[in-house]
């Protein structure tokens, strides 16, 4: 092992380089948000984050996030189960389409929904007849959020299920277990940490999505403004303290997400070690 | 793998149905509408839109800043992965944990913070302006900084697992056979991690070209100077010019497709072996 632990001047040069790089690019912006948010004192901070519009924006963000997590969890489990437990034609095509949303620019994601549900679309008169408005309204925001986080959960589950194989489920099926029993008793214990990890990632991205939501939101204060859009609005109105105060909420959530990630990964690895 | 034999595991119909229904609603139908709308565009109109000087310059700004940022991330990402895998030092766990911050932090939040730091009145910007006379915010340099921020995790997370798996025996063999550390790195370690490095670079590059939230604040959005392609799509959409917005978007999709295809080709050329890396 001596080779790996070689210490020398190079080791410390590289470590210091990495520490400076990350301190400047990652920690400084975080630190700056906290300092600026608290610039007008605790009272000003509390006033900023309890502003009725801020609370409405936060509630809409939470709503869109819950939708995204629920839809993507159902989809993720179904897609992972379908793609790993069965052999059929067209698997590659399906997984390409599942991964597509993350390779597309968020603005283009917004654009394709505008083209689908906007005034020039053939769907518009039908939906309008039912009184459903999608773009520049809450459903559009929810759809955009689902789209940008689409593969997050399935992508965590598929490798785990592929590695696990199908023997255990086949045994359970031969012994007469039904679909949901097999899933609950055999599959779920294997994937639970990966599933939680996927949900954490999906939550983080859903809360913070800006570009796609920005295209589809009508930017109505209190109605279709999510937290990131509200931050933009405050920033462009030169209310920097307010913008950074609202940002600090998302910073805290980001830190919680990172801590959860580390914890989940450790739990997952520990269980994997027990299995082997 | 069994190809034709029917699986005895139940639930195929259900899971396939759910998968296809949600996939259709969220991805396929919107994508079809893009195709349908594109088919209605006239080619001359499309060509006129995408060759307008302002739009060509926006493509150039997007591609050049994304390329520089991805190259810097490739170098720093390789160093970070090396430091995290090969060295022990206090605070290593912490560094490993915060690398994914750009994934977890909303892009708009990162954007306003980086902008404020780098304006000529900001903590970092003031220093660079007074000492070197360099402006960071509202220039292409600023865009590059924002893109470096969002691209940090890609290369590290691609290279790290590969570096961890490299068998120490090959290095020992190289050293025993008389190679120095530099040669060992160049001839033994580097070829092993090259495919991962390229794919991390590609992902960071592709992501950076389409990035909007973190860039739009720091860019200043001056036409011909710091206007990025996604912003132009946004402004065409705000003027309800869907044809122009779609034309610009199609070129960006084509660029992303080319980048990902080049990566796929490079992967097969460089590695020539089956690896689990995408």
Interface residues (C-beta under 8 A of the other chain):
Chain A: X1 X3 X4 X5 X7 X11 X14 X15 X17 X18 X19 X21 X22 X24 X25 X26 X27 X28 X29 X30 X32 X33 X36 X71 X74 X75 X77 X78 X79 X81 X82 X83 X85 X86 X87 X88 X94 X97 X98 X100 X101 X103 X104 X105 X106 X107 X108 X110 X111 X112 X113 X114 X115 X116 X118 X120 X121 X143 X146 X147 X150 X166 X169 X170 X173 X174 X178 X179 X182 X183 X201 X204 X205 X207 X208 X209 X210 X211 X214 X215 X227 X228 X229 X231 X232 X235 X240 X243 X244 X247 X250 X251 X254 X255 X257 X258 X259 X261 X262
Chain B: X1 X2 X3 X7 X8 X9 X10 X11 X12 X14 X15 X16 X18 X19 X20 X22 X23 X26 X27 X28 X29 X30 X31 X33 X34 X37 X76 X79 X80 X82 X83 X86 X87 X88 X89 X91 X93 X95 X96 X97 X98 X99 X100 X101 X102 X103 X104 X105 X106 X107 X108 X109 X110 X112 X113 X114 X116 X117 X123 X124 X145 X148 X149 X152 X168 X171 X172 X175 X206 X209 X210 X211 X212 X213 X217 X230 X231 X233 X234 X237 X242 X245 X246 X249 X252 X253 X256 X260
